[in-house]
Amino acid sequence: MLTLTIGGDEYTAQVSDCRITAGDSDGGFLSFAAAAGGGSRDYNLAFTAVQDPAADTIWDLVWTQAGSTVAAVIKPNGGDTTATPTQPHFTGNVVISEPDGDLLGGEANTSATARFTFAAQWTYTAKPIRVTS
């Protein structure tokens, strides 16, 4: 079970989809060195989370801390406490941003347990680090 920690707080119970995504950078300047290495890349923390407007939730981070840079740790193998070569952790700093589209609310549902969700994508300030020890 993947775990997600942001700013030292774990949000695993609030997140149903979590990924590190990569793509070509939209930067206007491309040096010869960057071009030789395949070009500049942007890395993002992409996730889907429950809409919970209570304090100290991941939704609250978006609402109150947009624009802030925070540390993010993804442990793909769950709550293991020590990174190893076979169970690495991925760390980096991300910039909290509001999502395009739904932030609060959604369609009615007859399920007593259904929850509204939102999808967000926060940009890493650099390529995430694969921690193995």
Disulfide bonds with the S-S distance in Angstrom:
none
